[in-house]
Amino acid sequence: MQLSAHFWVQYTQGCLFLEDTVNALHASCKTNRTALALLACATLLCAASAFAQDSAGAMSPNQDEQDGVSAGGKWMEFQSEDKMTGAKKVRFELLSNNFFKEDPNYKPRVELICSDGKMTFADFNPGVRLPPPNRPGFWGQPQLEVEVRTDDVHNFHGWNWERGRFLSMDKGTARGLIGAQVFNIALPTRNGREIAEFSPAGLNLEEVHKSCDLTPKKPSKD
């Protein structure tokens, strides 16, 4: 927001006014410098907050992980090293375009976690508490069934339910994700069925192949 060089504030009978709105009262009103200082501080805080939000995607929440850099499109890449083995670890993160009702301040996200050039995990973190598992996996592990749209293909998947916080995606879905233009995940939540909407286009596929040995593959219909 750009402020005019002539912008200032007057305090009249308990209210703040722009100068142009109180010209008629100018003779009887005195400039309240305290109010002006408070408004200036508030303006600076808002600007700082907006800058922090724009930069938040590059800040790593994990200890010993470098802050992220762009991996193309809306993706971010974070690097770290295993303190015991020295393994090079890379995490690719993509935030959704929308929020879920339960938490309007934390966007759902998908992550590809790779170590020494191989993908080790592909996770979906909805940013809200997951409902209980609704199906067993092949080995009896708890799973939650979700519906996935990858461009024009719709499939249902059972993803491993991890402590009620995130779901472990299958490798086939991860390969479809990195080559897609549209990627949506629909799942049951405590507020009903919700859809996380992603725009994965633009990812640096060469970097993903080097760090994760992962290549895109268009999924087939069930």
N, C-alpha and C positions, 0 to 999 in steps of 0.2 A: 504494500500500500504506500503510495507516495503522498506526503503531506505538503501542503503549500507553505511557502516561506512565511506567509502572514498568518499561519494557524497559531492561535493561542487560546487560552481558556480563562473565563471569568466565573466567579462563584457568586451567585445571587440568590439570596433567600433559600439556602440549602441545596441549590441545584447548580450543575455545571452547564455552561453554555459555550458554543462557539462564538468567536468575536462577532461574526456577521449577524448573529441572531440577537445581539444585545447592543447594537450600535445606538439604539434609541435610549438605552439605559446607561450609556457609557459615562455620562456626567455623574451619575449617582452610584455607580458600582466601582469597586476596587478590585484589582487583580489579586487573586488568591494564589500566591506563589507556591504554597504547599500543595494545593490541588493540582497545579500545573506540573509540579515535580512528580506527584503520584501518577498522573496520567502519562508522563514521559516514561516513567519506570515500567508502567503496565505495557506500554507500546513496545519497549525493548524486550520485555519478557515474552510477549506474544511472538515477536520476530525470532527470538532465540528458540522458542518452543517449536515454531514452524521449521526452522533450520534443523533442529534435532530430529524431528519426525522425518524430514527428507533424508537425513543421514543415517537413520536408525537401522536400515537394512544392511549397512556395512559394519555395524558394531557387533562383535561376537559376544554371545552370552556365556560362552564356555571358557573356563580357565585354560591357559596355555594354548589357546587357538588364536591365530592371527585374525585381525579384522578382515572382513570380506572385500573382495573386488568383483567387479562385474564379470560374469561368465557369458554375457550375451543376452539380449532381450531383457526379461525381468529376473533372470537368474543371478544368484550371488555364489561366489566360490570362497570357501574358508579352508585354510591349510593349518596343519599341526603335525607334531611328531610324537610318537609313542616314547615316553620317557625311559622305558625299560628295553624295548626291542629296537628302537630307532626307526620303526616303520613310518613311512611317509603317509599321512592320512589327509584325505581331501573330502570335503562335504559340500555338495551342491544343494542350494536351497531355493525354492520358488514359493512365494507367498500368493495366496488366492486374491482374487479381485474383490471379494466380499467378506463380510463378517457373519458369524452365527449369532443368534439372538442372545444366547447365554452370556457371551463376552464380546461386546462391540469394540473392544480395544485390542483384541488379539486375533490376527487373521489366521485361518487354517493354512497349513503349509505342507509341502512334500519335500523330502530330503533323499538324496543319494549319498551314501556313506561308503567311501572306498579306502582301501589300505594296500599299499605297495602295488598299485596298478590293477587291483581287482575290486569289484563291487562286493561289499560285505552285507549291506543292508539297504533297503529302499522303504522308507517310512512315510506314513501319512499321519500328521498331527492335526487333529481338528480344532485344537485350542479350547475344547470344552470337555466336560466329563463324558466318557462314553457310557452307553447303556450296557447291561450285562451281555455276555456272548449269547448268540442265538443259534449256534450250530457247532458241531465238533469237526476238527480237521481230520486228515487221514490217520494221524497218530493219536487222535483223541484230544489234541490241543484245543483250547477254547478259541473260537473264531466269531467274527461278526460279518454277516453278509452285507455287501455294499453293491450298488449299481455304478458302473463306470461308463462314461462316454469318452471315447477317443476319436475325435473328429466325427465321422458318421457311423461309427460302430458302437453299439451298446452291449455290455456284458455284465453278468453278475459274478462276483468273486467272494470267496470266503477268505478274509484276511486275519492272520493271527492277532489275537487281542492281547496287548501288552500292558498289563497292570492298569487297565482302564484309562490310559493316557494317550496311546497312539496305536496304530494298526500297521502291521508289517506287510508291505505290498509284495506281490510275486514279481519275478524277474521279467516275465512277459509283459506285464502292465508297465513296468519301468521302461522297457524298450519302446513300447508304444507311446509313452509319455514324452520322451525326449525328441521324438520326431513329429509330434502333433502340433496343430494350430489351436485346437480346442481340447481341453481336458477337464471333465467335471466328475465329481464324486458325490453321489447321493447316499445318505445313510440315516438310520434312525438316531435321534437324539432325545434328550429329556424334554425338549420343546417340540417334538414331532419330527417328521422327515425334513431334512435340510440338505441343500446342495452347495458344495464348495466349487467355485468356478475359477479355473486357471487359464492363463494365456502363456503356454510354454514355448511359443515360437521364438526363434532367435538364439537359442542356446548354442554355444560353441561346441559342436559335436566332436571336433578333433581333440579338444581338451578333455572331454568326457571319455573318449576312447583311450587316450593316453593315461588318464588317471584311474579309470574304472574298467577298462576293457569292455566297454558297453557300446553297442551300435543300435540305431533305431530300427524298428520293425513294425510294420502296420499290423495291428491285431486282426484276427479273424473272428467272425461272429460265432457264438456258441452253437 
